[in-house]
């Protein structure tokens, strides 16, 4: 009888402490996974300390990345230089995958910031899009009015 009581008490104590200990080791599911070749063999690597704005060097030796999987809530910007300077060679959003990339480093930024930067770049380079309220938009309205009045 005493053995049974001890076993039940031990099982109860384990049930209370194991879940708390497991939570301490659980990660938040934020990881950037990539595959590269090393000595002709596929190697899987992961960056789990995803920090916004920090340049993370990839383990690749020749820059050839076979595949990436961005399992973070940020945009992964892959660069062909170890300092993450200049334009990224690939930008992968949250949950996106890509392959056959030449990159040696990755930096992360919030999706909102990446979207704002892309819009600013499009405006700077003049992507040819007609923006509401622009002169091109007014010209289209004038032509529509003239042709609708004629026909």
Beta strands, then each sheet from edge to edge (+ up, - down):
strand 1: 31-38
strand 2: 41-47
strand 3: 55-57
strand 4: 64-71
strand 5: 74-79
strand 6: 90-92
strand 7: 97-102
strand 8: 105-110
sheet 1: 2+ 1- 4+ 7-
sheet 2: 3+ 8- 5+ 6-
end
